[in-house]
Amino acid sequence: MCYNEGNQEYKILGALSCNEEELNNISKNDKLLEKFKGEVIRMNKDKKFANFMDQEEEAKKLRNTLMAEATMEGVEQGEKNSKIEIALNMKKDKVDIDTIIKYTNLSKEEIENLK
């Protein structure tokens, strides 16, 4: 599957990851891509280029995975901070600890250690 939406530059870059059938589809009615298609087909058959593209794809997947993990960690930390803030406010209002545990899912120890 190749990316073929957007402006002309993105179509050209996206064409690098297309197979021959996809190239035929996206180059219809596009003179520039039609000219570019032959070169892309030649490059895609080149083992050195294919290996390079595989390495680039793997690096991209790794970056995306790391970004997703970092984002998830940030979300989890934000949720934890929110629960702590709620627990602190509840403690200030003299809400009993069992109720705080119920609504924040924090442990009794975590709540007792809040200041």
C-alpha positions as CSV (number, residue, x, y, z in Angstrom):
1,M,0.0,0.0,0.0
2,C,1.4,3.4,-0.9
3,Y,0.5,6.9,0.1
4,N,-0.9,8.8,-2.9
5,E,-2.8,11.7,-1.5
6,G,-1.8,15.3,-1.0
7,N,0.3,17.6,-3.2
8,Q,2.6,16.5,-6.0
9,E,5.7,16.2,-3.8
10,Y,4.0,13.8,-1.4
11,K,2.7,11.7,-4.3
12,I,6.2,11.4,-5.7
13,L,7.7,10.5,-2.3
14,G,4.8,8.1,-1.6
15,A,5.4,6.4,-5.0
16,L,8.7,5.1,-3.7
17,S,6.8,2.6,-1.6
18,C,4.3,1.5,-4.3
19,N,4.3,-1.7,-6.1
20,E,3.9,-1.7,-9.9
21,E,0.1,-2.1,-9.8
22,E,-0.3,0.8,-7.3
23,L,2.1,2.9,-9.5
24,N,-0.1,2.3,-12.5
25,N,-3.2,3.4,-10.5
26,I,-1.7,6.6,-9.1
27,S,0.1,7.7,-12.3
28,K,-3.1,7.7,-14.4
29,N,-3.7,11.2,-15.7
30,D,-0.5,12.4,-14.1
31,K,2.2,13.1,-16.6
32,L,5.0,13.7,-14.0
33,L,4.2,10.5,-12.1
34,E,4.0,8.6,-15.4
35,K,7.5,9.6,-16.2
36,F,8.6,8.9,-12.6
37,K,7.0,5.4,-12.6
38,G,9.6,3.7,-14.7
39,E,12.4,4.9,-12.5
40,V,10.5,3.8,-9.3
41,I,9.9,0.3,-10.8
42,R,13.6,0.1,-11.6
43,M,14.6,1.2,-8.1
44,N,12.2,-1.1,-6.4
45,K,13.8,-4.1,-8.2
46,D,17.3,-3.0,-6.9
47,K,18.1,-5.1,-3.9
48,K,20.3,-2.3,-2.3
49,F,17.5,0.2,-2.6
50,A,14.9,-2.3,-1.3
51,N,17.1,-3.1,1.7
52,F,17.6,0.6,2.4
53,M,13.8,1.1,2.3
54,D,13.3,-1.8,4.6
55,Q,15.7,-0.3,7.1
56,E,14.0,3.1,6.8
57,E,10.6,1.5,7.4
58,E,11.9,-0.4,10.5
59,A,13.4,2.8,11.9
60,K,10.1,4.6,11.3
61,K,8.1,1.8,13.0
62,L,10.6,2.0,16.0
63,R,10.2,5.8,16.2
64,N,6.4,5.5,16.1
65,T,6.4,2.8,18.8
66,L,8.6,4.8,21.1
67,M,6.4,7.9,20.5
68,A,3.3,5.9,21.3
69,E,4.9,4.5,24.5
70,A,6.0,7.9,25.6
71,T,2.6,9.3,24.9
72,M,1.0,6.5,26.9
73,E,3.3,7.1,29.8
74,G,2.5,10.8,29.8
75,V,-1.3,10.0,29.8
76,E,-0.9,7.5,32.6
77,Q,1.2,10.0,34.6
78,G,-1.4,12.7,34.0
79,E,-4.2,10.4,35.2
80,K,-2.1,9.6,38.3
81,N,-1.5,13.3,39.0
82,S,-5.2,14.0,38.6
83,K,-6.1,11.3,41.1
84,I,-3.5,12.6,43.6
85,E,-5.0,16.1,43.2
86,I,-8.5,14.8,43.8
87,A,-7.3,12.8,46.8
88,L,-5.6,15.9,48.3
89,N,-8.7,18.0,47.9
90,M,-10.8,15.3,49.5
91,K,-8.4,15.0,52.4
92,K,-8.6,18.8,52.9
93,D,-12.3,18.5,53.0
94,K,-12.0,15.8,55.7
95,V,-13.5,13.0,53.5
96,D,-12.9,9.6,55.0
97,I,-10.1,7.5,53.6
98,D,-12.4,4.7,52.3
99,T,-14.3,7.1,50.2
100,I,-11.1,8.6,48.8
101,I,-9.9,5.1,47.9
102,K,-13.2,4.4,46.2
103,Y,-13.2,7.4,44.0
104,T,-9.4,7.6,43.2
105,N,-8.4,3.9,43.2
106,L,-5.3,5.0,45.1
107,S,-4.0,2.8,47.9
108,K,-4.5,3.6,51.5
109,E,-0.7,4.0,51.8
110,E,-0.6,6.4,48.9
111,I,-3.4,8.5,50.3
112,E,-1.9,8.6,53.8
113,N,1.5,9.8,52.4
114,L,-0.1,12.7,50.5
115,K,0.8,16.1,51.9
